[in-house]
Amino acid sequence: MLFTVIMSKKIIYSIAVLLILMFSTWMFLDSGEKNNESETVKVVLRDVGHQLLLSNQDSTSLVLPIIDLGNSTYEISFNKQLSFEPGSLVSIIYNSFEKVTLPADYLVEVIQCNNHEIAYSYKIKASEEKNIIPCRGRVLPENCYTIEVMFSDRTASFPHRPTLLYALIIIGFLLLASLFYNRKHFKISEKTDENYAEIGSYKFYPAQNKLIKEAVEISLSKKECELLILFIAQPNQTIKREELTKKVWEDHGVIVGRSLDTYISKLRKKLKDDQYIKLINIHGVGYKLEIKH
């Protein structure tokens, strides 16, 4: 039974390690995915700039490097002035975005280089009736412009990601906390080739049928030892009389009616010197090894 407790600790530890690995992998993949998405957006926006220059009958001017401004916002700029009709800009961006899968909600702002004022802007929503596209047909005069595209639902395709992150953090915290629960009064340790359990101020050596408290050795009978193993496997939990009796006496012939109570009484006396641990009788049900903090 002691080994069951040890294995339970090892399982919890393994799960905690697994969660940490899952979280690390999630962060790595998420980072890689965001980088890939950013590069895709930059390619598409360069195409937008190229098409705008062609609409100006300009096949020689340059589209300057697309700048990631953060917060899912990107900037298109040019090395020469240009002029365009807003409806043409709307169509060019729409057609370029149709070539790849990009978020359906975005805001476009045309900004004047000299004073950074917005010369034109429009907003596209997933629902067409919510689109706001003003001033079509009014040509913007030739000038130096930058175009900023802001996506408002970059994470819309991955709604599970924040939930997954919070779940991993919470589960990991609970599992790690359980590793140290009752550590003060109930701890399984392995030293050299000996296995023992710490129960309060006692060290329990099941293989040697003994307790040790402050260098004082307390002998246990085989039945006392088997009962104590059951109790430390389920600290602070009530164990039914039937379960205790079956597991300790089922392979040893006839059960004497008061045998369980007798051995519990003996165990209680041997554990009486630690006020933090008590063997409590749950009337009509069974017994509980209570380990206080």
N, C-alpha and C positions, 0 to 999 in steps of 0.2 A: 504493500500500500504506500510505503514511503516513496518507492520508485515512481508510483503514479503521480505523486505531488511533484517530484523532481521533473518528470516528463511534462507535466502541465506547465511548469515554469519555462522549460525549454521550448515548448510549443508557442507560448505567448511571446517569448523572446524572438523566435523565428518569424512569427507573424509581424512583429514590430519591425524587424529588419526588412521583411518583404515589403511592408508599407513604405519604408524609407526609400527602398529601391524603386518602387512604383512611382513615388512622388518625384524622385530624381529623374526617372525616365520621362515622366509626364512633362517636367520642366524643360528637359532637353528637346523632346519632340515639339513641344509648344513653341520653344524659341526658334527651332529650325523651321517650323511651319510659318511663323510670323515673318521670318527672313525671306522665305520663298514667296509669300504673299506680297511683301513689300517690293521685291524685285519684279514680280509680275505686274504690279500696279505701275511701276516706273516705266516698264516697256510699253504698256498700253498708253500712258500719258505722253510718252515720246511720240507715239503714233498720232495722238491728238494734235500735238504741236506740228508735226510734219504735215498733216492734212490742213491745218489752218494756214500754214505758209503756202501750200499749193493753192488754197482758195484765194490767196493774194497774188497768184501768178508768180510766186517766188520759189524757185527750185534750188537756190544757192545759199540762202541764209541758213544759220544754224539754230537748232533747238538746243539750248544750253542744258547741262546736266539737271535731271529732275531731282529736286531736293525734298527729302523726307523731313517735314517740320515737326513731326511728332503728333501724338493724339490723332492718328489716322488722317493727317493732313499733308498734302503734297503740293509742290509749287512747280509750274511750268514757266520757263522764261526764254527769251529770244535775244539774239545779238543785234537785231535790227527792229525798227518800229514796224508796226503792221496795223491794218484796219480790217474790221470784219462786221458782218451783220449778226446780231445775237441769235437769230433762228438758225443760221449756219453753224454757229458754235454748239448749240444744243444738239443738232443733228450729228455733227462730227463726234462729239463725246458719246452720244447714245450709240452710234454705230461701232465705235471703237470698243466700248464696254461690252457690247453684244458678242464680241469675238471670244471673250473669256468669261468665267464666272466671277463677278465682282458684286459687292453688296448693292442692293437695289436702292438704298437711301443715300443721297449725297447732296452736298451744297457746293455750287460753283460760284466763285467770286473773281471778277476781272478787276485788277488793281492797277492804278496808274503809278508808274515808277517814280515820278517826280515828287508827288505829295502823299503817296500811299492811300489815296482815297479810292473807294470802290466805284468804278465806272459802270459796272453792270454785275448783276448776280441773279441766280435762279436756283430753285430747289426742286429736287426730284424725290418722290416717295414711291414705295412699292405699289401703293394704290394710286393709279393714275389720276383719279379725281382730286387728289390732294397735291398734285404737282403745282408749283408756282413758277410760271415762265412769263415774265413781263417784257414789254418793249420789243417784241419781235418786229422786224422791218426797219428799225431805227439804227442805221449804221454807226458804229463807233468810229470816230475820226482816227486818222493815222497817228499813232503815239507809241510810246514805250509802255507795254503792259506785261504784267505777270498774271498768271491764272492759278488760283488756289482751288484744289478739290478736296473737300472734307467729307469723309465717309462717316456716317453716324451709326452704322450697325456692323462694324468690322467683326465683332464676335458673335453676330446673330446666327451664323452657321454652326456655332459650337456652344449651344446653351448649357451643355452638361459640364463644361470646363470649370466654372466657378464652384458649382455644386460638388464636383469631384474633388476639387482642391480642399474645400471645407470639410468634406466627409473624411478625407485622408488625414487631415490634421486632427479632427476630433477623435477618430478611431485610434490613430496612433497615440494620442495623448492618453486616452483611456487605457490602452493596453500597457503603455509604459508605466502609468500610475499603478496599475494592478501588479506590476512586477515588484513594486516596493511596498505594497499594501501589507500592513502588519509586519514589516521587516524587523521592527524592534523586538517583537515578541514571538515571531514565527518565521524562521529563516532556514532554508535548506542549504547545506554547505557540503563541499567535498574537499577533504584534506588528505593528502597522500592516498592510501588505499582504504580510508575509512569513510563511511557515510553516516552522518548524524543530523538530527534536526534540533534546532534551537527552539525551545518552548519557554518563553519568558527567560528566566535565569537558569533554566535547566538545559543540559545537552542530553539528547536521547539517542542512544546507540542500539537500534533494534537488533542488529546482528549479534550483539553481546548481551542482550536482555538487561540493560542497565540504564540508569539516569546518573548524571554527574552534575552536582551543584557546588560551585566553589571548592573544587577538588575533593568533595565528599561523594563517594560512590554509593548509589542506591540500587540494590538488586531488584529485578522484576521477574515475576514468574512468566512462563510462556504465554499464559492467557492474558495477564496484565499487559504484556508487550503487544500482543495482537490487538487488544482493545485500544491501546494508546495509538497504535498505527492508524486504526480506523478514525479515531477522533482528530488526529492532526491532519488527516487527509481532508477533513471537512470542519475546519475551525469555525466556531460561532454558528454552527448549524445543528439543528436537532436531528439526532439519528434515532430511528425507531428501535424499540426493544427487539422486535422481530428480526430486523436487519443485523443488529449486533449479535444476537444469539445464533442466527443462521451462519454468519461468516466465521464466528469463532468456534462454535461447537458442532456444526453440521457433520464434520468428518470424524468426530470423536465419540461416537456412540450416544448414550442416553444423556439428555440434558436435565440437570437437577433444577427444580423450580426457582430457587433463590440464588443460583450460581452467579448470574449476571450481577445482581445487587451486591453480592459479597465481594466480587472482584472490583466493582466500581468503588466500593467503600475503601478497599485497600489502596487503589490508585489515588483516591482523593486524599488519603493520609500522606501518601508519598509526594504529593504535589502541593501540600498545604503551606509550605514555606515561601511560596511566591504569591503575594496578594493579587497579582494581575491575572492569574489563571485559576479557574474553578471548574470543577465537574458538577454540572447542575442537573438535578432531576426534573424533567418536564413531566409533570404528573399525568399518568395515563397514556403517555406517548413514548418517552424514551429519555435519552440523556444528551447533554450538549457540553462540549469543551469551550468554555467562554474565555476568550483572550482579550483583555481590556487594553486600551491604549494608555 
